[in-house]
Amino acid sequence: MTPLATVRTLVCGVVLSVGSSVALAQACVKTVRWFSDVPYAYRDADGEIRGLNIDIARTALKQMGCEAHFVEMPWARALVELEQGRLDILPGALRKPEREAFAHFSRPINRSPNVLFIGKAAAKKYRINKLSDLLGTGFRLAAQINVSYGADYDALLKNPEFSANLSPLTMRLGAWKMLERDRIDGIIADEVTGLLELQRLGLSDIVSDTRVTVSEEPAAYAFSKKTNSQDFVKAFDNTFNAMLADGRYKEIAQRHLPCPVSVGNLGCK
């Protein structure tokens, strides 16, 4: 090979190497599920997608050299897409054995209890201190399809007496109107989300002050095993830990949560 040919070969090799590196960097785009669920995900006045889960994902992935591409879809569909590998990341998920078959889970990201919001009429009719107290009462309960509200709820779903009075929902917002019209007696929802939705809809007065805690399990991010390695999830955890330590998590959380934020609690104090 002539000296000129050798130089050309080396130059081509460098160009291809640089091009490959750029392509790899550009290839790190992760699809992240979102659906309107204040304060975790929503569109702001300018039409931008914001929220606690949104900003955490965007910030962490950017630090990891990746871009977050947000895809709007209902929860039940998101689980299917995650299992099939057509969705990379599902924020706000509870870890369950059946989900671990197709998803890696991050460390806990947010802690806000799932609670039973009880209508005022139902609060006078029923004495409910825990979810199992609904058995045998005829209490009409609304809950979202394929959403896990904790171990107690998952266990009760297997009881026909419990599931017979369950009203499955694709979207929760309409359930508050159902409660107002006395078509259901109560709704399970994230406590912060439920209170904000009621306030926004002007329906805060339709629920009782008594709320039954259903679960206090922290939510995590689920990563499709078909598109994410365990090492990638560990890197995400390390990045989130850095955000906790340097104050970025608290800044993001305080921007979206309607309460003083505790880093230790991963949410409201």
C-alpha positions in Angstrom: 0.0 0.0 0.0 1.3 3.5 -0.9 1.8 6.1 1.8 -1.1 8.1 0.3 -3.4 5.1 0.4 -2.4 4.4 4.0 -3.2 7.9 5.0 -6.6 7.7 3.2 -7.3 4.4 5.0 -6.5 6.0 8.4 -8.6 9.1 7.7 -11.6 6.9 6.6 -11.2 4.9 9.7 -11.3 8.0 11.9 -14.3 9.4 10.1 -16.2 6.1 10.4 -15.3 5.9 14.1 -16.4 9.4 14.8 -19.6 8.8 12.7 -20.3 5.6 14.6 -19.9 7.4 17.9 -22.3 10.2 16.8 -24.8 7.6 15.6 -24.6 5.7 18.9 -25.1 9.0 20.8 -28.1 9.9 18.6 -29.5 6.4 19.0 -30.0 6.8 22.7 -33.6 7.9 22.6 -35.9 6.4 25.2 -39.7 6.4 24.9 -41.3 7.4 28.1 -45.0 7.0 28.8 -47.0 10.0 29.9 -50.7 10.7 30.5 -52.3 13.7 32.1 -52.0 13.0 35.8 -51.2 16.2 37.8 -48.7 16.7 39.4 -46.8 13.8 37.8 -47.5 14.5 34.1 -49.4 17.3 32.4 -49.3 19.9 29.6 -48.6 23.4 30.9 -50.1 26.7 29.6 -47.5 26.7 26.7 -48.4 23.1 25.7 -45.1 21.7 27.1 -45.2 18.3 28.8 -44.2 18.8 32.5 -44.6 17.1 35.8 -42.6 15.4 38.5 -42.1 12.1 36.6 -41.5 14.0 33.4 -38.8 16.3 34.7 -37.1 13.5 36.6 -37.0 11.3 33.5 -35.9 14.2 31.2 -33.1 15.3 33.6 -31.8 11.9 34.4 -31.7 10.6 30.9 -30.0 13.8 29.6 -27.2 13.3 32.1 -26.9 9.7 30.9 -26.5 11.0 27.3 -30.0 10.0 26.3 -33.1 11.8 25.0 -36.5 11.3 26.5 -39.3 10.9 23.9 -42.7 11.2 25.6 -45.5 9.0 24.3 -49.1 9.6 25.5 -51.1 6.5 26.3 -53.5 5.1 28.9 -52.0 2.9 31.7 -53.4 -0.5 30.6 -52.0 0.0 27.1 -48.7 1.2 28.5 -48.2 -2.1 30.3 -48.7 -4.0 27.1 -46.4 -1.8 25.1 -43.7 -2.1 27.8 -44.0 -5.9 27.8 -43.7 -6.0 24.0 -40.7 -3.6 24.0 -42.5 -0.9 22.1 -42.3 1.4 25.2 -39.0 1.8 27.0 -39.9 3.4 30.3 -43.1 3.5 32.4 -42.9 6.0 35.3 -45.0 5.6 38.5 -45.2 1.8 38.6 -45.4 -0.4 41.6 -43.2 -3.4 41.6 -45.2 -6.7 41.2 -44.0 -10.2 40.5 -45.9 -10.5 37.2 -44.4 -7.2 36.0 -40.9 -8.3 36.9 -41.3 -11.0 34.2 -40.9 -8.3 31.6 -39.6 -5.2 33.4 -36.6 -4.1 35.4 -37.5 -1.6 38.2 -35.6 1.4 39.4 -35.1 2.3 43.0 -38.1 4.1 44.6 -38.6 7.5 43.0 -41.8 8.9 44.7 -43.8 8.1 47.7 -47.4 9.2 47.9 -50.1 7.0 49.4 -52.9 5.5 47.4 -56.1 6.3 49.3 -59.8 5.6 49.1 -61.8 8.8 48.6 -65.3 8.3 50.0 -68.3 10.3 49.0 -70.1 12.2 51.8 -73.3 10.1 51.4 -71.3 6.8 51.5 -69.4 8.0 54.6 -72.6 8.3 56.5 -73.8 4.8 55.3 -70.6 2.8 55.7 -68.0 2.4 58.4 -64.8 1.9 56.4 -61.4 1.8 58.2 -59.5 -0.5 55.8 -60.1 -1.7 52.2 -61.3 -5.2 53.3 -64.2 -3.5 55.2 -65.9 -3.1 51.8 -66.6 -6.8 51.6 -70.3 -7.6 51.9 -71.4 -3.9 52.0 -72.4 -3.3 48.4 -70.0 -0.3 48.3 -69.5 0.8 44.7 -65.8 1.3 44.1 -64.1 2.8 41.1 -60.5 2.0 40.2 -58.4 2.2 37.0 -57.9 -0.9 34.8 -54.6 -2.8 35.5 -53.4 -0.3 38.1 -52.0 -1.8 41.2 -52.9 0.1 44.4 -50.9 -2.2 46.6 -50.8 -5.8 48.0 -54.2 -5.6 49.8 -56.0 -4.3 46.7 -54.4 -7.0 44.5 -55.4 -9.7 47.0 -59.0 -8.5 47.2 -59.3 -8.5 43.4 -59.3 -12.3 43.5 -62.4 -12.2 45.7 -65.6 -12.3 43.6 -67.5 -10.5 46.3 -65.1 -7.6 46.0 -64.8 -7.5 42.2 -68.6 -7.7 41.7 -69.0 -4.1 43.0 -65.9 -2.7 41.2 -66.3 -0.2 38.4 -63.2 -0.4 36.2 -62.0 2.9 34.6 -59.7 3.7 31.8 -59.5 7.4 32.8 -60.1 8.5 36.4 -61.3 12.1 35.8 -64.8 11.0 34.9 -65.1 9.1 38.1 -65.3 12.2 40.2 -68.4 13.2 38.2 -69.8 9.7 38.8 -69.2 10.2 42.5 -71.0 13.6 42.4 -74.0 11.9 40.7 -74.1 9.1 43.2 -73.3 6.5 40.6 -70.3 5.2 42.8 -69.5 5.5 46.5 -65.7 5.9 46.3 -62.5 6.1 44.2 -59.0 4.8 44.8 -56.4 7.4 43.7 -53.0 8.8 44.6 -53.7 11.2 47.4 -52.0 14.3 46.0 -53.4 13.7 42.5 -56.9 13.1 43.9 -56.9 16.3 46.0 -55.6 18.4 43.1 -58.1 17.0 40.6 -61.0 17.6 43.0 -59.8 21.2 43.5 -59.4 21.8 39.8 -62.9 20.4 39.0 -64.5 22.4 41.9 -65.7 19.2 43.5 -63.7 19.2 46.8 -67.0 19.2 48.7 -68.3 15.9 47.3 -65.8 13.8 49.3 -65.6 13.0 53.0 -62.7 14.3 55.1 -62.1 10.6 56.0 -59.7 8.9 53.6 -58.6 5.3 54.0 -55.0 4.6 53.2 -54.8 1.7 50.7 -51.1 1.5 50.2 -48.0 3.5 51.0 -45.6 1.6 48.7 -43.3 3.9 46.8 -43.5 4.2 43.1 -40.6 3.4 40.7 -39.8 3.5 37.0 -40.4 0.3 35.1 -37.9 -0.4 32.2 -38.8 -2.8 29.4 -36.4 -5.8 29.5 -36.5 -6.0 25.7 -34.9 -2.6 25.3 -33.1 -1.9 28.6 -30.3 -3.8 30.3 -30.0 -4.1 34.1 -26.8 -2.0 33.8 -28.8 0.8 32.2 -31.2 0.7 35.1 -28.4 0.8 37.6 -26.9 3.8 35.8 -30.4 5.5 36.0 -30.4 4.8 39.8 -27.0 6.2 40.2 -28.0 9.3 38.3 -31.2 9.7 40.5 -29.1 9.3 43.6 -26.9 12.1 42.5 -30.0 14.3 41.9 -31.1 13.6 45.5 -27.7 14.6 46.8 -27.1 17.8 44.8 -30.6 19.2 45.3 -32.0 18.8 41.8 -34.6 16.3 42.9 -35.9 18.7 45.6 -36.0 21.6 43.1 -38.0 19.5 40.6 -40.4 18.1 43.3 -41.0 21.5 44.9 -41.9 22.9 41.5 -44.8 20.4 41.1 -45.9 19.1 44.5 -48.4 21.3 46.5 -46.5 20.8 49.8 -43.1 21.2 51.5 -40.9 18.5 50.0 -38.8 16.0 52.0 -35.9 14.3 50.2 -36.0 11.6 52.8 -39.7 10.9 52.2 -39.4 11.2 48.4 -42.3 13.5 48.4 -44.4 15.6 50.8 -43.2 16.0 54.4 
